Amino acid sequence: MLSADWEATYSVLPRLSCNEKWGDYCFTNEPDGSRVSVVFSNQLQPDGNGKLNVDRVAACAEAEYHRTRIEELMLIRNIYQQVTRPITVKLLDDGPQLLNKETLQHNHVVPTWPVVASISSAYRAVQVGDSIAESQTYWQKTSQGRMSSYASDMLRVEKWLQSSEDDDTYGASFVHLWTAFNALWSCVCNAIPCGRDCDHCSAPHAMEYGARQLLRVSSTDVERAVVRDASIISQEEWVHSRGKHEYFFGQELRVALGSSGGDALETIVAALRCAYVFRCRLFHEAPEPTDVVRWAPAFSHLLRQVTTTCLFNLTQL
């Protein structure tokens, strides 16, 4: 079977004192730090029509795995040298580079995606203009509605979204996205109280309440953007314990995805419940790096699509 051959190049700081090879990793020194290149392959998988596809997502996951392994080597070096200097291991060249593109094209396999970074960016084609004047007209609606006192909070959410684009290491992008999402639904709960006699803003109820308030008119578009992520997420049970009860959110998501003519908003909420369980694992349980690498891309893309849409809709309240 045909395979896609990739090369990932990383910059490493602090710089090593000399060139060195360890296992699959060759460290070479440059003026601004060390470089490490890794070559790996993944088999091409046919889609539902039997057509072979180059799996960019799998390549990015493999590249992230190697990044964490290189970082681990550097951390062990710190321990051995009894120092606590900062370590940076960064993927270069906009992610993994496809080495055998001509061979694949000769076999009628033509990648149609652009070579982009491993983070699925928030930049997307939306039916709006590019002028400052137009965006300012949109923003002025904030001062006229019930969100008038939350303008600075909305800008803070956007700053967290920006920071999520800069850092995709070991689930850090997801952490930034969750912070943005958490701040956003807190704004909604404060502006439109749900009437519960409890501190609901610290509970999953607040997340679901905020999402329902902000995605009513956009749920179908968002579901279309995240359905692939939801399918990946549904492969796990995502069990959440509350008191004496256990909730199997992964199963709920599978039911939502499998129901014909299902409610798009409820599908999104089911996926967000799973994201909440992943958040709890990441924040409190220190999961294995391979577990984070497996799930973080899907959850990050889900949160990015949901949060950017919710933030856009917030001024309409």
Secondary structure, DSSP 4 states (H G I P E B T S, - for coil): --EEEEEEEEEEESPPSS-EEETTEEEEEETTEEEEEEEEEEE-EE-TTS-EE--HHHHHHHHHHHHHHHHHHHHHHHHHHT-----EEEE-TTSPEES-HHHHHHTT----S----SS--S----SS---HHHHHHHHHHHHHSTTGGGHHHHHHHHHHHHHHHH--GGGHHHHHHHHHHHHHHHHHHHHS----SS-GGGSHHHHHHHHHHHHTTTHHHHHHHHHHHHHHHTTS--EEEETTEEEEHHHHHHHHHHSTT--HHHHHHHHHHHHHHHHHHHHHT---HHHHHHHHHHHHHHHHHHHHHHHHHHTT-
